[in-house]
Amino acid sequence: MKLSDLSKGDVATIKSIDCDKNLKNRFYSFGIIKGSKITIEEVTMTKSTIEVKINNTKVAVRLVEASKIEVEHEQQ
């Protein structure tokens, strides 16, 4: 499942990140790394951007970028 498939309030664990080095470094700088828990905080009305919370940091991620992050959805 991709991060872009999740909805507001969903929690998941990052399994892998499949993108170029520059984007991967950007993700890493925000703490978006394999094994981290990530929560979907908001989704824009146009569904072009999502706000995610990782640790105590909120980050806006484009849906195109979120589709490069493989996650495992956690049941609540």
C-alpha positions in Angstrom: 0.0 0.0 0.0 1.2 3.5 -0.8 1.1 6.5 1.5 -1.0 8.3 -1.1 -3.7 5.6 -0.6 -4.4 6.4 3.1 -7.1 8.7 4.4 -7.2 11.4 7.2 -6.5 9.8 10.6 -4.8 6.6 9.2 -1.6 5.4 10.8 1.0 3.4 9.0 4.6 2.2 9.2 7.0 3.1 6.4 8.2 -0.1 4.7 10.3 1.4 1.8 10.9 4.6 -0.2 11.4 4.3 -3.9 12.5 7.6 -5.4 15.6 9.5 -6.6 18.4 10.4 -4.2 17.4 14.1 -3.9 13.8 13.4 -2.9 15.0 10.6 -0.6 17.4 13.0 1.2 14.5 15.5 1.5 12.3 12.8 3.1 15.1 11.8 5.4 15.6 15.4 6.6 12.0 15.3 7.8 12.4 12.0 9.5 10.5 10.1 6.8 12.5 6.9 7.0 11.9 3.2 6.8 10.4 1.9 10.1 8.9 5.2 11.2 5.2 5.6 12.1 3.4 8.2 10.1 -0.1 9.6 10.6 -2.3 11.4 7.9 -3.3 14.7 9.5 -5.1 16.4 6.6 -5.8 16.0 2.9 -6.4 19.0 0.7 -9.7 19.3 -1.1 -8.0 18.8 -4.5 -6.2 15.7 -3.1 -3.0 17.1 -4.4 -1.2 17.4 -1.0 -1.4 15.6 2.3 -0.2 16.7 5.7 1.5 14.0 7.6 2.8 13.8 11.2 6.0 11.9 11.9 7.4 12.0 15.4 6.4 15.5 16.5 6.8 17.1 13.0 4.1 17.9 10.5 5.1 18.0 6.9 3.1 18.6 3.7 3.8 16.0 1.0 2.6 16.1 -2.6 0.5 13.1 -3.5 2.9 12.3 -6.4 5.7 12.1 -3.8 3.5 10.1 -1.3 3.0 7.5 -4.0 6.7 6.6 -3.8 6.4 5.6 -0.1 5.4 2.0 0.6 3.6 1.6 3.9 1.8 -1.0 6.1 -1.5 0.3 7.3 -2.1 -0.2 11.0 -5.5 -1.2 12.2 -7.0 1.0 14.9 
